[in-house]
Amino acid sequence: MDLHAFFAMGGYAFYVWTSYGLTLLILLANIIIPVLQRKSFFRQNLQRKR
């Protein structure tokens, strides 16, 4: 099996790579969004205390 055949995925490359991309995007969002919300929460609480 050569590299081109691997990336072509037997003619289903668009569907396979799109699903991999969406999965990666969702996993990254599940990591990044809570971190940003936590920072915002602590920043708002700090402002309220002042």
C-alpha positions in Angstrom: 0.0 0.0 0.0 1.4 3.4 -1.0 0.9 6.7 0.6 -1.5 8.0 -2.1 -3.8 5.0 -1.7 -3.8 5.5 2.1 -4.9 9.1 1.7 -7.5 8.3 -1.0 -9.2 5.8 1.4 -10.6 3.7 -1.5 -12.6 6.6 -2.9 -14.1 7.6 0.4 -11.4 10.1 1.4 -13.7 13.1 1.6 -16.0 11.4 4.1 -13.2 9.8 6.1 -11.1 12.9 6.4 -14.1 15.2 7.0 -15.1 12.9 9.9 -11.6 12.9 11.3 -11.5 16.7 11.0 -14.8 17.2 12.7 -13.9 14.8 15.5 -10.7 16.7 16.1 -12.5 20.0 16.1 -15.1 18.8 18.6 -12.4 17.3 20.9 -10.4 20.6 20.8 -13.6 22.6 21.6 -14.3 20.3 24.5 -10.9 21.2 25.9 -10.7 24.9 25.0 -14.2 26.2 25.8 -14.2 25.1 29.5 -10.8 26.6 30.0 -12.0 29.9 28.6 -15.2 29.8 30.7 -13.2 29.1 33.8 -10.9 32.1 33.2 -13.9 34.3 32.6 -15.6 33.0 35.8 -12.6 33.8 37.9 -12.1 37.2 36.3 -15.7 38.1 37.0 -15.4 37.0 40.6 -12.3 39.0 41.1 -14.0 42.1 39.7 -17.0 41.6 42.0 -14.7 41.4 45.1 -13.0 44.7 44.2 
